[in-house]
Amino acid sequence: MNRTNQSTVIKQAINTYLEKGLTDKQDIYSKVVEELGVPRPTVRRVARDLRNELLSKIKILQSEVPQEITVSEKDE
């Protein structure tokens, strides 16, 4: 399995455990390592990449909201 496919599979596994309600990242890492048989450092790296991707998407979505609020506050 190449790195891109492995990362995709690990991201999906992490998301699955998050959707199931797991909130402890060490538990999530352990379950992904156990389920997929990949090294823990790889899971941590992919989790970091996933976290950074999600944060960048959140910043994009949040960037529109404060601008509208700021403009309306200035108008008052």
N, CA, C and O of each residue as an XYZ file, in Angstrom:
304
protein
N       0.863     -1.176      0.000
C       0.000      0.000      0.000
C       0.909      1.239      0.000
O       1.804      1.366      0.836
N       0.662      2.142     -0.949
C       1.500      3.344     -0.988
C       1.073      4.330      0.082
O       0.037      4.164      0.726
N       1.890      5.361      0.260
C       1.673      6.304      1.368
C       0.336      7.035      1.263
O      -0.343      7.233      2.271
N      -0.046      7.436      0.051
C      -1.305      8.162     -0.136
C      -2.487      7.283      0.248
O      -3.373      7.715      0.986
N      -2.503      6.060     -0.249
C      -3.600      5.150      0.090
C      -3.612      4.843      1.577
O      -4.676      4.805      2.194
N      -2.431      4.623      2.163
C      -2.337      4.320      3.583
C      -2.867      5.494      4.407
O      -3.599      5.295      5.376
N      -2.499      6.703      4.025
C      -2.978      7.887      4.733
C      -4.488      7.998      4.649
O      -5.146      8.309      5.642
N      -5.036      7.748      3.485
C      -6.486      7.817      3.295
C      -7.197      6.792      4.174
O      -8.207      7.108      4.803
N      -6.682      5.584      4.218
C      -7.292      4.527      5.033
C      -7.204      4.884      6.518
O      -8.156      4.666      7.267
N      -6.066      5.431      6.940
C      -5.900      5.810      8.344
C      -6.842      6.961      8.700
O      -7.455      6.948      9.768
N      -6.963      7.953      7.817
C      -7.883      9.073      8.061
C      -9.314      8.576      8.196
O     -10.056      9.027      9.069
N      -9.698      7.648      7.332
C     -11.049      7.098      7.406
C     -11.266      6.368      8.731
O     -12.327      6.486      9.344
N     -10.264      5.617      9.166
C     -10.380      4.885     10.433
C     -10.493      5.863     11.604
O     -11.301      5.664     12.511
N      -9.679      6.920     11.577
C      -9.749      7.931     12.646
C     -11.137      8.561     12.675
O     -11.742      8.694     13.738
N     -11.637      8.946     11.506
C     -12.968      9.561     11.433
C     -14.049      8.607     11.917
O     -14.998      9.031     12.578
N     -13.919      7.335     11.600
C     -14.892      6.338     12.044
C     -14.943      6.287     13.564
O     -16.025      6.267     14.152
N     -13.783      6.266     14.198
C     -13.760      6.221     15.670
C     -14.282      7.518     16.273
O     -14.936      7.493     17.315
N     -14.005      8.640     15.639
C     -14.553      9.908     16.129
C     -16.079      9.911     16.034
O     -16.765     10.376     16.943
N     -16.597      9.389     14.928
C     -18.046      9.332     14.733
C     -18.711      8.377     15.722
O     -19.876      8.550     16.080
N     -17.953      7.362     16.159
C     -18.490      6.422     17.149
C     -18.497      7.017     18.547
O     -19.025      6.410     19.478
N     -17.912      8.204     18.701
C     -17.951      8.879     19.982
C     -16.683      8.797     20.810
O     -16.656      9.295     21.935
N     -15.630      8.180     20.284
C     -14.379      8.150     21.034
C     -13.799      9.554     21.095
O     -13.774     10.266     20.091
N     -13.334      9.951     22.271
C     -12.810     11.304     22.417
C     -11.352     11.330     22.868
O     -10.710     12.378     22.791
N     -10.818     10.208     23.336
C      -9.428     10.167     23.772
C      -8.537      9.801     22.590
O      -8.662      8.718     22.019
N      -7.632     10.717     22.226
C      -6.841     10.473     21.019
C      -5.930      9.264     21.173
O      -5.656      8.582     20.186
N      -5.451      8.976     22.382
C      -4.596      7.801     22.565
C      -5.385      6.515     22.318
O      -4.856      5.558     21.753
N      -6.645      6.495     22.741
C      -7.507      5.339     22.463
C      -7.722      5.187     20.962
O      -7.679      4.081     20.424
N      -7.954      6.310     20.297
C      -8.168      6.276     18.847
C      -6.921      5.752     18.158
O      -7.008      4.874     17.299
N      -5.751      6.287     18.528
C      -4.487      5.825     17.927
C      -4.310      4.329     18.138
O      -3.961      3.602     17.208
N      -4.553      3.870     19.368
C      -4.371      2.448     19.686
C      -5.286      1.567     18.850
O      -4.865      0.531     18.336
N      -6.537      1.983     18.717
C      -7.495      1.184     17.948
C      -7.133      1.154     16.461
O      -7.278      0.120     15.808
N      -6.662      2.284     15.923
C      -6.259      2.322     14.514
C      -5.033      1.435     14.298
O      -4.973      0.691     13.318
N      -4.061      1.507     15.199
C      -2.866      0.663     15.102
C      -3.263     -0.808     15.137
O      -2.775     -1.618     14.349
N      -4.162     -1.137     16.069
C      -4.618     -2.517     16.220
C      -5.389     -2.988     14.981
O      -5.172     -4.092     14.483
N      -6.282     -2.136     14.500
C      -7.141     -2.505     13.366
C      -6.355     -2.633     12.061
O      -6.549     -3.585     11.305
N      -5.471     -1.676     11.802
C      -4.798     -1.632     10.501
C      -3.395     -2.227     10.511
O      -2.840     -2.532      9.455
N      -2.825     -2.390     11.692
C      -1.484     -2.950     11.776
C      -0.399     -2.016     11.265
O       0.632     -2.469     10.768
N      -0.628     -0.725     11.386
C       0.373      0.263     10.965
C       1.098      0.786     12.200
O       0.561      0.722     13.305
N       2.313      1.304     12.024
C       3.046      1.822     13.183
C       2.369      3.046     13.792
O       1.776      3.860     13.085
N       2.468      3.161     15.112
C       1.854      4.285     15.824
C       2.359      5.647     15.329
O       1.558      6.569     15.182
N       3.672      5.800     15.065
C       4.124      7.103     14.549
C       3.449      7.492     13.226
O       3.219      8.673     12.963
N       3.139      6.503     12.411
C       2.442      6.784     11.154
C       1.034      7.289     11.437
O       0.568      8.227     10.789
N       0.362      6.682     12.389
C      -0.994      7.110     12.755
C      -0.952      8.528     13.314
O      -1.815      9.348     12.999
N       0.051      8.817     14.143
C       0.164     10.167     14.701
C       0.433     11.193     13.607
O      -0.116     12.294     13.641
N       1.276     10.838     12.636
C       1.572     11.754     11.525
C       0.319     12.029     10.704
O       0.030     13.177     10.368
N      -0.412     10.987     10.387
C      -1.626     11.142      9.592
C      -2.679     11.921     10.383
O      -3.403     12.734      9.809
N      -2.770     11.683     11.689
C      -3.712     12.429     12.529
C      -3.351     13.914     12.522
O      -4.234     14.770     12.468
N      -2.062     14.214     12.576
C      -1.622     15.621     12.515
C      -2.018     16.238     11.179
O      -2.521     17.360     11.135
N      -1.792     15.509     10.093
C      -2.173     16.007      8.765
C      -3.677     16.244      8.689
O      -4.120     17.266      8.164
N      -4.459     15.308      9.209
C      -5.918     15.440      9.212
C      -6.345     16.655     10.031
O      -7.212     17.425      9.616
N      -5.729     16.816     11.195
C      -6.040     17.958     12.063
C      -5.733     19.272     11.350
O      -6.530     20.208     11.409
N      -4.587     19.348     10.677
C      -4.219     20.571      9.959
C      -5.167     20.851      8.792
O      -5.519     22.003      8.540
N      -5.576     19.805      8.084
C      -6.538     19.975      6.989
C      -7.865     20.524      7.517
O      -8.436     21.454      6.946
N      -8.340     19.940      8.605
C      -9.617     20.378      9.176
C      -9.529     21.804      9.704
O     -10.462     22.589      9.529
N      -8.413     22.145     10.349
C      -8.241     23.508     10.860
C      -8.224     24.529      9.731
O      -8.783     25.617      9.871
N      -7.586     24.189      8.609
C      -7.557     25.132      7.489
C      -8.953     25.318      6.894
O      -9.307     26.421      6.478
N      -9.746     24.248      6.853
C     -11.116     24.357      6.360
C     -11.967     25.190      7.313
O     -12.796     25.989      6.878
N     -11.758     25.001      8.611
C     -12.497     25.779      9.612
C     -12.159     27.254      9.469
O     -13.051     28.101      9.517
N     -10.880     27.571      9.295
C     -10.470     28.973      9.145
C     -11.135     29.609      7.938
O     -11.549     30.767      7.990
N     -11.238     28.855      6.853
C     -11.905     29.375      5.650
C     -13.366     29.674      5.951
O     -13.876     30.733      5.584
N     -14.034     28.751      6.612
C     -15.451     28.948      6.923
C     -15.662     30.052      7.942
O     -16.649     30.783      7.858
N     -14.766     30.189      8.895
C     -14.904     31.231      9.906
C     -14.543     32.601      9.365
O     -15.028     33.611      9.875
N     -13.713     32.654      8.355
C     -13.233     33.940      7.863
C     -14.372     34.807      7.327
O     -14.271     36.033      7.355
N     -15.437     34.203      6.845
C     -16.556     34.976      6.308
C     -17.442     35.544      7.414
O     -17.962     36.652      7.279
N     -17.617     34.815      8.485
C     -18.535     35.218      9.546
C     -18.067     36.469     10.281
O     -18.845     37.418     10.383
N     -16.835     36.525     10.801
C     -16.428     37.720     11.542
C     -16.451     38.991     10.704
O     -16.736     40.065     11.234
N     -16.159     38.897      9.417
C     -16.176     40.073      8.556
C     -17.583     40.661      8.497
O     -17.743     41.880      8.565
N     -18.588     39.825      8.373
C     -19.964     40.298      8.307
C     -20.371     40.930      9.632
O     -21.032     41.969      9.645
N     -19.989     40.327     10.726
C     -20.332     40.852     12.053
C     -19.630     42.188     12.266
O     -20.237     43.140     12.758
N     -18.365     42.260     11.899
C     -17.587     43.483     12.078
C     -18.182     44.615     11.251
O     -18.295     45.740     11.738
N     -18.558     44.338     10.025
C     -19.142     45.368      9.163
C     -20.458     45.852      9.741
O     -20.705     47.058      9.760
N     -21.311     44.953     10.215
C     -22.602     45.366     10.762
C     -22.432     46.153     12.057
O     -23.213     47.066     12.325
N     -21.422     45.815     12.869
C     -21.182     46.544     14.101
C     -20.709     47.976     13.796
O     -21.055     48.910     14.520
N     -19.935     48.144     12.747
C     -19.449     49.476     12.375
C     -20.578     50.348     11.851
O     -20.550     51.568     12.014
N     -21.565     49.732     11.226
C     -22.684     50.479     10.659
C     -23.576     51.069     11.739
O     -24.257     52.067     11.503
N     -23.579     50.456     12.937
C     -24.498     50.902     14.004
C     -24.051     52.147     14.664
O     -24.720     52.638     15.574
